[in-house]
Amino acid sequence: MIKLFKPSPFHLALFFGISTLFTFQAFSQGVVTPGPPEFDVEKPNIPHGKIDTLTYASKTVGNNRRALVYTPPGYAKNKKYPVLYLLHGIGGDEKEWFRGGKPQVILDNLYAAGKIEPMIVVMPNGRAMKDDRATGNIMAKDKVEAFANFEKDLLNDLIPYVEKKLSVYKDREHRAIAGLSMGGGQSLNFGLGNLDKFAWVGGFSSAPNTKLPQELVPDPKKAKEQLKLLFISCGASDNLVSFSKRAHDYLLKNEVPHIYFIEPGVHDFKVWKDGLYMFSQLIFKPVDTSNFSKYPVSGVPASTNIGSNKYPQILDNQRVMFSVSAPDAQKVQVDLGKKYDMVKDNQGKWTATTDSIGEGFHYYSLIIDGVPIADPASKTYYGMGRMASGIEIPFAGGAYYALKDVPHGDIRIKKYFSKITNSWRQFYVYTPPGYDANTNEKYPVLYILHGGGEDETGWANQGKTDLILDNLIAAQKAKPMLIVMPDANVGVSAFAESGLKTFESELKEVIIPLVEKTYRIKADAANRALAGLSMGGMHTLYTGVRNTNDFAYLGVFSSGWIVGRQNEVADAQYEFMKNNREKINTNLKQFWISMGGKEDIAYNNCKTMMDKLKNLEIKYTYQEYPGGHTWPVWRNNLYQFSALLFK
């Protein structure tokens, strides 16, 4: 029997005020945006649905249980309806959505606007135990276990009862499940775990009960075939956002279509009402999966922030919001190559929002009254010839340098005294997984060089060398190798031949002998590679081409002889190549050149150089990876180049 639930004046007044919600601009037709102001305010002159109480016998629990049911305006028993099962959080019950989220108001308004399909919404109690009230210690073991046990109650008791008593479709294409917090975790667990029962799945601010992604979607191909919609949303400042993100990262890697929507907000009904508002408009109708990637991820603290600092924040369309407290400053700017003026509020806080900037890593500085400084809220890196802040913009194709559950190598530091520079120096060394355990094994070596204004920390920090190699080696796409990252700054500019010669001596006479003495490596040309970016690419051209008896692999990233500035050096180099063409072509197994597309500042110089190489009949391989003269390009260069080595 279905009993009518009659809301009291208190219930109707609860949360009745207008919510001020962040409203995103739709990127294109087909992208559903969060609710505008008053989307959750009751409108008297439209048709209204009903909220009833449903009581069903649960064999799983062993007693009668209750759920709230929303039936749409004009509900008729001679018509069939799809069903959305909407789940509550750990501290709620079947009335939590009604009390805090006003689903009947949201759905009535959407229905009146012609934005949703008529549907029945069932709001059960997801705590499947005899005493299912949210009283006492809601985190007690038996109560937490009851949320997992609800899967049986839902599938074996509640759904059959709903399909017997209400006029609903009984196939998976007309059945959806979604929830908030603990209920969001349940929805992902139960929905993705029962694709024969649910075609539409939504998790709003999903809690730690959410299974690991590989358990949620063990068969990505099957999920692609069966899911109509998978919707994952969360507030950017919600402490639980990591559970949504780990699912998103896995789904992205395995190319499972889904919507990942992050908006400014915390763990509250502002975010969850937006989730219901958006999810309900997408279900039970054709969905264009090509629009899924257009949903913004906004207000997320950058991964390069220090500790719990909330700024910089990544906004939609790869914009960034910066904020700094400087009450006594007269003028503050953010310098990302382009300078952005910051605006001061009456508390002395300065903020600015950038244009869309590229994915990956960027250096930046704050300029306070004309003085550039590092942002105290962000990690710092040696670049631009000094310590500067850095920000990482999420990159959809960055799985190859993500931290994964694979064997990991180590980054080590070796200090030494150089007879060439007459000073103490250091280089960084990546040792592959198992280096310390496999004491009888010797390894090949890649020597890789940083760019101008950087030092030996560049490839270790900005370049993510260790993660790139860890992942490649685990996937058996690269040979286990050592990677030595020297400091190529030797006190003389690389734009002068004396600077190039000095580093050649440093590398050949000091660094390589020390590496071969200290580490278990294969000390022959066939197991030795040299690469570098920008200025490091010029060192690679100079030292590598002149010493092909020592290096069988050369990688030149975003570099080339500079036209009009190094004519004498370049002409001498080309003359050397002409006279040693056969030796160079025979000794080099790879002469690999890559650029960051036409926007790379070294592009024209490199093209001129490659024309010269063709005329000289010097063999090389060329690749472009768009992105300009930036670390996202060079990370990919390392990823591609290292997979070719020592095979």
N, C-alpha and C positions, 0 to 999 in steps of 0.2 A: 504494500500500500504506500502511495506517495502522499505525504502530509504537507500541506501548505505551510511555508515558513513566512510569517508576517513580520517584516521589519518594524521595530519600534521607532518613534520619532528620534530617539538618540542614535540608532543605527543609521537612519537616513541623513542625519546631520553630520555624522562622523566623517572627517576628511572631506567635507563638502566644499571647502574653499578652493579657489582656483590655484592650480599648481603652476609655478613658473618653471618652464622646461626649456632646455637648450634645444633649439630647432635647427636641424641641418638642412641645407639646400640640397634637393635631389640632384644627383649627377646626371640622370637621364630618365626618360620614361621607364617605368617598371621598377624603380628603386623606391621602396617605402621608407619614409622618414619618421622620426619620433613625433609624438603628439604635439600639436600646437596648443597654445593657451586655451583652456576650457574644454579640452577633449574629454576630460573626466568629470565635467559638471553636468548634472541632470538637466535635460531640456524638457519642459512640460508639454510642448505641442508636437511631439513625435510619438510614433508607436513604441510601446514598451514591452519587453519580455518579462518573464516571471522567474523568481527565485523560489524553489521548493526544497523541502527536505525529503530525502529518500532514505528509507531504512531497508537494509538487505541482510539476509542470513549469510554469515561467513563460516564456511566449513574450515577454512584455514585457521581462523582465530577461535572458533567454537562459540560464537554468540552473534547477536545482531549488531550491525555497524551502521553508521550514518554518513551521508554525503549530501552536499548541496547540489542542486541541479538548476542551471539556467536554461530555460526554453525561450526561443526567439519570439519576437512579435508575430502574432498570427499563427502560432504553432498549431498544427492540425494533425490528428491521428491518421488521416488518410494520405499523408505525405511522409516520405522518409527523409531523415536528416543525418548529416555527418556528426561525429562526436569528437570533442576535444576534452581530454582528461587533464585537468589543471591542478598541480600539486603544490602544497604549502612548504614552509620551512621548518626547521627543527623545533622552534618554539611555538609553532602554530597548530591548528587543527583544520577541520573542514570549513571553518568560518573565517580563516585568516584572510583569504583573498577578498571575501565579502567586506570584512571590517576595514582592511587597509588598502585594497586595490580597486574596489568598486567595479568589478568586471561587468556587471549588468549595465552600468551607466556607459562605460567605454564601448561595449558591444552594441547597445541601443543606438548610440550616436553614430557609430560606424555603419550600422545597418540602415539608418535613416539616410545616410549620405551615399548609400549604394556601394560601399567599399568592401563589404565582407559577404560571404555566402551565409545564408541562414544556417545556424549550427546549434547543437546542444552542447553545453559545457558542464561537465561533471567535476565537482570539487570534493574529492574524498578526503578521509583522514588517512594519511600515509603512514601512521604509526600502527602497525598491524599487531595489536595485543589487546587482551581483554580490557585493561584499564588504559584506554588510548588517549587520555587527557594530557595536556602539556602541563603537568604539575610536578612538584618535587624536583629532583635532579634530572633535567631533560637530557643530560649527557650520560646518564647511567647506561651501563652496558646493555641491559635488556631493552631499553628504549631505543638505543641506536640500532641494535640488531632488528628491532621491530620494523624499522624503515626498510631494511633489506628484505625482510619477510613479506613486506607489502606486495612484492612482485607476484607472489602466489595468490594473494588475496585479490589483487587487481585482475589477473588473468583468469583465475578459476572461479571467482565469486562475483566480483563487481561487474565486470564486462558482460558476462552471461545474464545477470539480472537486468542491467540496463537494456540489453538487446531483447529481453523478454517483455519488459514493462513499457518501454518507450518505442516510438516509431522511428527507428534508426536503421541505417545501413549496417551490414554485418561484415563487410570486407575491409581489408587493411587500407585500401585507397581512401576510405572515408573515416579513418580513425587516426587521431593525432594525440600526442602527449607532450606536455610542457610543464615547467615548474620553476619555482624560485628557490635559490639557496640549496638546502637539503633536497627539496623537491626538484631542483634543477639537476642535481646529481642523479636522483632517482630516474628522472625523465631520460637522461642520456644513457644510464645503465639499462633501464628496462626497454626503452625504445630501440636503441641500437642493438640490444641483445635479443630482440624479438622482432626482426624485420618482417616476419610473416604476419605480425599483428599490427604494426604501426608503419605508416609511410611518411608521416610528418612528425618531426622531433624537434623540441626546443628546450634549451637550458638557459635560464636567466641567472647570472651570478652563481653558477654551480659550485657546490661546496666540496670539501675534501672527500665526501663519500663517492665522488666521481671516480670510476675505475680508470686505470692507466689507459692511455690511448690505444695501445696495441691489444688490450683486452676489450675495449669498447668496439674497436673495428679491426678484428683479426683478419678479415677478408675484405680489403678495400674494393676489389672488383665487384664483389657481391653487393657491398654498400652502394656503390655507384649505380648499379642496376636497379636496386630496390627502393632507395630513398627518393621521395619526391622533394623533400626539403629538410635540411638540417640547419638549425638556427642557433647560434651561440652568441650571447650578449653578456656584458658586464659593465659595471662602473669602473672608470679608469683608476680611481683612488680606492677601490675595494681591495682589501687585503687578500681576497680570494681570487683575484684576477689571474693568478698564475695557473690555476686549475683549468680555466677556460683557455688560456694561451697554450698550454701544453697540448690540449686536444687540437686546437687550431693548427699548431705547428706540424703535428703528425698528419692531420688531414691534408694540409697543404703539400707536404712532402709526398704523400701518396695519391695526390690529385683527386681527392674525394670532394666533389662540389659541396660548398656550405657557405653560409653567411656568418661572418665574424664581425660583430658590431660592438665597438667600445665607445662609450660616451662619457663625458665628464660626470662624475657622481661617485657615490659610495654604496654601501650595502643597505639599500632602502627601497621603499615602494616607488620613489620617483623613477628609478631605473627599471623596476619590475613592471610598472604600469606601461612604460615605453615598450618593454619587451612584449607584453600582451597586445598592445596596440598595433605593433608592427607584425608580429607573428600571425595574429588572427586575420590580417589582410592578405597574407600570402598563402594560407592553407586552403585546401579543397578547391583549387583552381589551377590552371596552367601557370607554371613558373618558368621564367627565363633565367637559366643558370648563368648565362653570360653576364648578367648584372651582379652576380654575387660578389665579385671582387671589387665592386664600386662602393660597397658599404664602408663608411669611414671608421677608422680606428683613431679616436680622439682623446686628448687629455691624458695620455699615458706618460708617466715620467720616463725620460730617456734611460736606457740601460747603462749609459755612461755616467749617470748621476751618482754622487757619493752618498752612501747610507740611505736615509729616508727622505732626502730632498725631493720635493715635488716638481721643481723646475730645474732645467728646461722640460717642457712637455711637448710630446709629439701630437699634433692635431691632424685633422683630416687633410687629404691631398698633400701629405708630406710637408705641411707647414709646421713651424716650431714657435712656441711661445716661451719667451725668456722673462725672468723676473729676478730682480736684485734689490736689496734694501740699501739705499745710500741717501739718507735724509739730508745730508749737508751738500750733496753734489749739485752742480749747476747744469751739467749736461752729461747724459749717459747714452752710449751707443753700443750696439752689438756689431762686431765686425766678423762677417762670414765671407770675406772677399767683397761682398756688398755690405755697406754700412746701413744699419737700421737705427733710427732715432727712437729712444725709449721715452715713455710718458710717465710722469711722476704723479702719484696720488697724494692725498692729504696725510698719509701715514709715512711718507718718504719712500714708498716702494715704487720702483721703476719697472715698467713692462713694455714689451714689444712683441709683435707677431710677424714672422718672416713671410716672404712669398714661398711658393713650393720650391723645395730644394731637393737635390738628388738623393737617391738611396745610398746607404753605406756610411762611411766615416768622413767627418769634416772637422778641420781645425776651426776654432773661433776664439775671439777675445772680447772682453768688455773694455770699453774705452770710457773711463771716468774722468771728466774734466781734462780730456786730451791725453791721459796716460793709459796705455793698454795694459790690462792685467788679466790674469787667469780667473775664471769664474770659480768662486769658492765652493759652489754647489756641484761642480763637475770634475771628473778625472782630468788630469793634466798629462800632456805628452810633449816630448821634445820634438818640435817642428817649427817651421817659420824662423829658424835660427834662435829659438828661445823656447822656454816652457810656455805652452798654450793649452787652452781647454780643448777638449774633443767631444763630439757628439756623434752617436751612432743612430742613423735613420734606418728603421727596419727594412730589410730587403727580402722580397719574396723568394729570390733565388739564392739566398745565403745559407742554405742547409749544409753546404760543403764546408763551411767554417763554424758550424754550430757545435756547442758542447754536447756530446752524445755519450751514451753508455757503451763505449768501446775502450780497448786498452789505450792508455795514454803514455806518451813519452815525457821527457823533462826538458825544461829550459835551464841551462847552467851558465854561469859566468866565469870566465877565465881571465885573471889579471896577469899582465906580463910587462916586462921592461923592453922597450923598443930601442935597438941600437940605431935605427934609421931616424926616428924623431927625437931620440935622447930623452924619452919621457916614459912614465908609467901609463899604460893603456889597458884596455880590456876588450874582449869580444864575447858575444853570446853564442851558445851552442845548443842546438836541439839534438837530443839523443832519442832514438825511437823506442817504442815499447819493447821491453825485454832486454835492453842494452846491458843492464847490470847483471841480469841472470844468465845471459848467453855469453859467458866469458871466453868461449873459444871462437866466437864469430867476429869477423871483421866486416866493416861497412864502407860503402862508398860515401863520398862527401860532396855536397853542394856548398860553395861559397857564394853568399848572396849579399848584395850591397844596397845601401839606402840611397836616398836622393839628397839634393842640396837642402841645407837648413835642418837636416835630421842627423841621427847618429846610429850607433849600433842597437839602440832600443827600438828603432822603427819597425823592423820586420818582426821582432819578438812581440811588440805591443800592438801597434797599429795594423801590422800585417797578419796577425793571428796565425803565424807560421806553424806553431805546434798543433793547433786544432785542424788546420788544413791537412797536414801530414798524418796526424792520428787517424782521421777519417779515410783518407786515401789508402793508407796501409791496411786498415781494418777491412776495407772493401777489396783489397788485393789489386788496387789500381796503381799503386806505386811501390817501388822497392823500399824496404827499410833503409834509411840513410841518415847520416849526420848532416846537419845544416849549420854552417858556421856563419855568423853575422858580425863582421868586423866593423870598426869605426873607420870610414874612408876619409875622414877629415884629418889631413896630415900637415896642416899649417900652410899649405900652398894651394891656390885655387886649381880645381880640375879644368878650368878654362885655359890654363897655361900648361905647356908640355912638361914643365918642371914638376907641376903638381901631379900629372899623370905618371911620370917616371918615378916620383917619390913613392906613390902608393904601389906601383908595380914592385918596387924593391921591398916595401913593407910586407906585401903579400907573399912574395917568393922567398925572401930571405929570413923573415921573422915568423909570420903567421902560419904558413903551411908547415915549416919544420916543427913548430911548437905543437900544432894539431897532430902531426904524425908521431910525435914523441909522447903525447899525453893520452891520446885516444886510440882505440882499436879500429884502425881504418885500413883500407886497401890503398896503398900509396903508389898508384900508377895513373897515367892519363885517362885510361878507359874508365876509371872509377872516380874521376874528378871533374866537377862542373863548376862554371862560374856564371853568375847572372847579376843583374842590377837594374834598378829603375832610375830614369832621368840621369842625374849626375853619375849614379852607379852604373848606368848603362854605358856612359862614356868610358868609365874605367874598364868595363867589360870589353868594349870594343878595342881599347888600347892594349890592355894587358892580355886579354884572351886571344885576340887575333895574332899578336906577336909571339905568343907562347903556346901554339897548338901541340907542341910536344908534351905540354903539362896539362892541358884541358881538352877533353874530347867533346864537351858540350858547352855551348855559350847561349845565354838568354839575355836579350836586349829589350827592356820594357820602357816604352815611352821615351825613347832617346834617339840620338843620331848626331853626327858631326854638325856643328852649328855653322850654317852658311854665313859668310861675311865676317865671322868673328874668330874662326879657327882655321882659316884657309890653309895656313902653313902646316898646322898639325894634321888637318884632314888630307891635304895633298900628299904629305909624307906617308900617311897611313895608306892611302890609295896606291901610292907607288910601291909600298911594301907588299900590298896584296897582289899587285900586278906581277911582281917579281917572285912571289911565293904562292901563286894561285894553285898549282897542283898539290903542294904540301898542305895548304889550308883545306882544300876540298877533300883530300884523302884523310887527313887527321880528324876533322870535325865530323862527328856522327850527327850532331844537331847544331845548326846555326839558326837560332829561333828568334825572330823579331816580332814584336807585338806593339800595337798602338791603341790608344783609347778613342779611336774614331777621329773625325775631322775636328772635333772640339778640343782635342789634345794639343797643347801648346807646342809640342815637339813634332806635330804631324808633318808639316811641310819640310822641315829639315830631314826627317826620316825618309820621306818620299824621295827627296833629292839624293840621299845616300843610297837608297835601294836602286835607283836608276844607275848610279855609279857601279854598284855591285853587279848589276846585270851586264853592263858594258864590259866589266872586268871578268865576267863569267865565274863569279864567286857564287857558290850554291848556298841558298838560305831558304827558310820557311817563314812565311808571313801570316799573321793573324790579327784581326781587329776585334776588340771587345769594347763596345761603346761605353762612354762615361767620362771621357776627358782625361786630364792629368791628375788622377785621384786614386786613393787607396782601394776603392772597390774594384777598379781596373787591375791594379797590381796584385791584389789578392787572387783574382781570377787568373792572372798570368802565372803566378806561382802554382796554382791548382793545375793548370794545363801543362806547364813546362815540367814540373816535377814528375808527372805521370809518364813522361817520355824518357826519363833518364835511366841509364844503367841497365838497359834491356837488350 
